[in-house]
């Protein structure tokens, strides 16, 4: 099943807080992994197919399956609650299932 074995900490995915003037903390997330994605240079519409367009979903997932930063992409989508599109080789429904599974195991 897609999405299994995804870890909570991904090497190269930096997450930290910086003190902002005035005492407010600002969360900083390193998204440099995006530059290494198999999706670079492709039309973003490939990853946001029309509802019910399973053929287009499979094309997007096939691109993700060749990607070296797929797990970082998926973790980003889960952390930012991306509700649309194919991220890290997963659909919206698959990401909701991963979130539910993680909540149950926490």
C-alpha positions, 0 to 999 in steps of 0.5 A: 500500500502506498504511504506505508513506512513513511517516517516522522523525520526526513533527512534534509527536511529542516524544520525549526523556529527562529526568534522574530523581532518582538518575541514572536517565533517564526517556523522555518521549513526548508523546501529545497527538496522541491528543486530535486523533484521529478516534477520539475519543469512539468506542467503543475496541472499534471498533479492537479487532475480533474475530479474523477480523471483516474488516467491523469492521477495514474500519470502523476503517480507514475512521475512520483514513483521515479522521484528521489524526494517523494517522501519529503514531498509527501511529508510536506503535503501531510504537514501542510494539510494539502487537500488537493492534488497528487503529492509524494505519489499519494492522492487526497484520499490516501493522505487522509488515510495516512493522517488517520493512521498516524493519529491512531498510532500516536 
